[in-house]
């Protein structure tokens, strides 16, 4: 299996992607193609010992930064690392692709170059969030700002297949994010979505609320990309503020540092269970081949997790199963 | 000043409202009218010593529970405590009202009985949320599921006046909740709202994201009630999960309990800064007279905070200022 990794994307590129690639070829039984400026990637790689036949470099002279308009950049920068990677994936020169760079550019590359699965109206970004009951999926986490009921139904089905295949959950529960639990609650979008989800071939448990995100009430949370983005960033921001505050409390003086020693183990365990780096990246579900978004601030460990996740994505025939399940969906593609 | 308190609403009624009423008449220089089943409230009150002329009881035989359809219940149950309270407020038999009961019923009572300020299209529920930079206002936190751009502009203006008058912030910053910071980001609603907020008589700082909620980037966060409800409950749920986990870590064994002793002060201080009970209730902004929603799980301390807040709401002539500011608004009421 060959994973295509955008070596230029993310805050810690090319260090983190290169470090992760080296670890991956040693531990995961995969080959890696690093896509980026050849001399830059070569130089970074030269610091490591690794099986040379397992890592190759595909040159890409340009980079799409976080400040560029994604779709426009993908169309105009034919030599951008993410564009080169997507074209390789499309041609079958790799089994999955991963980028830590500009989210919009990766989404546009997935949509415009890799392409949608026939019948899928909109691919969606699916993020694993920590909860009191383990990782849960938020879909769509930001790919589609304006959605129709049929989109949310497909998100629920794709998320359900992902949680079953990749996380091994037998019959994943799917909740519809709303502003109240009762069936009548919601905005126009969720009210129209509710009866469609009821008929979908999934374990639909009805409306859920914001508090259910961290409680882990549903294995899959389906919502439009605007609401999903707000939830994801609210949780990330709160995690950041709380962990900074707690750290400051423990670092205050000698006594508090002493106190820290006694609870360090438990706190670290908790911190780890809340650490996005353990969960790998966010798959873009609904494209013809596996596309995965790594967190922009990923370090080597996080990129490695995302590569491991990409491998599992391929191994578990996720896309085949999504294709098969589309036939069960009532709402067909408009194209 | 006389505050009308729904003695039957909330998880801890009538104990919490009665306890808070007794404390309020002693400490806050206010009079309280407790609205509820006379014999129940009288019995609860009989356990306390207090200046008898400062607390009165208004009988209301019915209660609207959390499971009832709000608008319908408000129309049909003329003797429900929240309906009686709203009618008293309308007639001027008190200066503000407070309820910890069914949120929808309070909103409906505010809208249908107390009435909107002329020119305000939709009153909004305004909640104070803890942040790294102190309490910030989320408006609308759940009163209006489907909003128009003009609603969000009015929410921003009303929130701004509240933060200035009640919290004493000179020129409160107002942020528009979106899925990206750039001006072009957002769904249809926020994209149309952005230029209107730019022209509004407020300190508008542009789009903000979910992570800005806890970072405290803006003093006022304006959004529709669906998104606001999701944010509010996500934050509440996460706070609950994190504090439970941290508590378990400290209670694990003798050593961890020993560790807790050293950091207890700091942790309690932090917990207090994140405690909704310190912030009182959520004002419904845009009604002709002050209506305040207390948290359903409020204890006596939280109800007391909400009464103190109601007093400040009245003292600072908030409603007068909202009325005056409506003249500055370009978008007028449709009625």
Interface residues (C-beta under 8 A of the other chain):
Chain A: X131 X132 X142 X145 X146 X177 X178 X179 X180 X186 X187 X188 X209 X210 X211 X212 X213 X214 X215 X224 X225 X226 X227 X229 X230 X231 X232 X233 X234 X235 X236 X237 X238 X239 X240 X241 X242 X244 X245 X246 X248 X249 X250 X252 X255 X256 X258 X259 X260 X261 X262 X263 X266 X267 X270
Chain B: X131 X132 X142 X145 X146 X177 X178 X179 X180 X186 X187 X188 X209 X210 X211 X212 X213 X214 X215 X224 X225 X226 X227 X229 X230 X231 X232 X233 X234 X235 X236 X237 X238 X239 X240 X241 X242 X244 X245 X246 X248 X249 X250 X252 X255 X256 X258 X259 X260 X261 X262 X263 X266 X267 X270
